[in-house]
């Protein structure tokens, strides 16, 4: 598996972990997870990108994730031991590298996994089927679709990671522009901005330009009423991924050719660090990011202008792009029964209500609504209408999020659209030969 693809997907777990830690307290006591004199015999091991907050701090200062874990510990009488990626020296191995290795070696009970790892481990038969859990009855359809492999629901997230365009509404108003719905309207906005002295209207980084492609590629597939049939045709080779992807890549190439994005800068820029300062300084009117970036002041949660978060341009209007991480249980888990019961508690509507209220995210349960900041209301409205594109889908034989990111980076580096389409064709051929 290509390391760039892994790193692209790893941003998802990092984004989710950022939300989990948003209300966290002192990390200094992270290794003192359970008081020794009260240590119960029933332990569930959890592998994730983040450490547990100090159990002795006030509950209001603990992360929402920890608080849902505490609910399970109290209800079930178990102790959840965090085994963290950040706590050990993995040198140059990515989170996905380590997740795959640990799951294949049955080292833990519960894993927080990125979409490509969910797909890989699901296909290998290494994850438990979670469809029998009580909490699974309340899942949004998008969650079930994204995390079903060979008919088994192998992972469930606590939140949905939604991506969209973060726009400076004041700058749009200044030039009499409506917020764009279609690719054509988006390009027109960029042209007007450039004509008025804004040299590079879109701030970009090396990770997230694929959401432009995914929104255009799969707007009809996920919203046209024939999702299952179209995915089956892609998996069988009857249809080509490249035919879906081409319009989005041609759109990006046009933006590069016209200077609406700086391809050289994007190719080396980290997410938010590269484009964030110009967006906050009102030099760039458009960037792309995930839902949680609107809630944290370290990203875009405190601007000096009216910010709105909208969907990506598509033939069906503004389109949210939603990849998903997921919590999974190893099929050979040492403490499988307790691990499954723990998931059933932390993914219950009661726990997800708490998690959602604290972190202000989109819940995986259809019964729990997001109370979002005003900037996110346009994006949330589309999601509540069930209008979206999946950025990851374990039911597709060609992994989407990481592969699309990798091939977009080839485009940024000078590859032609035809060469990029050939790369998708090769991936599809490889999937058909397995």
C-alpha positions, 0 to 999 in steps of 0.5 A: 500500500503506497505510503502517500495513500496511507498518510492521506487517509491518516488525516481522517483519524487525526481529524477525528482525534482532534475532535476527541481531544478538543475538551481534553485536560492534562495529558500528563497522567495518561499512562496512569489509566486505572488506579492500581488498588481498584484495577478490575480483572476485565480489561478491553484494549483500545488502539487509537491515535490519542491518549486517554486524559487524566482520569483524576481531572474534572469530568467537564475537562475530559474529552467527549470520547473519554466520557463515553468510555467512562459510561461503558466502564461504569455500566459493564464493570470493565476497564478500557486500556488505551494503547496509543500510536503517539505513546510509542516510538514507531519511527517512520511507520504511519498510523495505518501501517501500525493499525494493520500490523496490530490487527493482523497480530490480534494485539488489541480488542478495539481499533479506531481505523481509517477507511482504507484499513477498514476495507483491507481488514474487512476483506481479510476477514479480520473484523467482527460483524457489528450488525447485531449490536443494538446501536447498529439499528440506529445508524445513518444509512451512510454509515452502514454503506461506507463500512459494509464489506462482503455483507458485514458491517465491520466498523462504526464511527462516533461521528461523520467527518464532513468536508466542504468549502470554507468561504469568506462570505464578505468577499463574495458579497463585495463583488456581488457573487452568489455562493457557487452550486455548480463547477461552472459557477465556481469557475466564474467566481474564481474568474471574478476574484482574479479580475479584481486583483485576487491572484489565487482565489483558492487556497489548497494543500496536498491532501484535500483537493480530491474532494473536488473530484469526488463531489463531481465524480459521484454526485449522481452515483450516491444521489441518483437512486442506483447506488448499489447497481453502479457500485456493482458495475464498477466492482465487476469492471462493467464501468470504469472508475476513470469515466467517473473521475475524468470531469473532476480532474479536468476541472482541477486542471482548468483551475491549475491552468488559469492560476486559480490554485497554485499547484506548486505550493499545494503540492508541498503544503500541509493542511491548514498550515499552508493556506490557512494564514492567507484565508484568515488574512482575507487574501484568499476567499476559498479554502477546503477543510473538514467540519471540525475546523470550523469549531476550533480556534486553532483552525477557522473557528475565530475569523474576522469575517463572516465565514460559511461552509458549503458543499463542493460544486457538482451537477446536483449543487453544493455537495458535502463529501463524507469519508468515515473512520470507524471503531472495529473489533478484531475477529480474534479479539482476546476479550471479544464479548466485552469489546462488543458490549463496550462498543454497544455502550459508547455507540448508543444514542445516549453516549452519542448525544453526549459526544455530539453535544460536546464536540459539535459534530455530526453523529453516526446515529440518525436519532442524534442531531448536530447543534452546529455553529452558524457557519456550518448550517449550509453544509449541515442542511445538505447532510440532513437532506441526505445529499452527500457523496461518500469519500470512502466506501468499503464496498468499492473494490478500489479504495477511494480517499487515499488513491484519489488523493495520491493521483491528484498529487500526480496532477499537481506534479505535472501529470496529464489528465489522461495519465491520471485516468490510466492510473485509475484504470490500473488500480481497477485492473489490479482489483479485478485480478484479486 
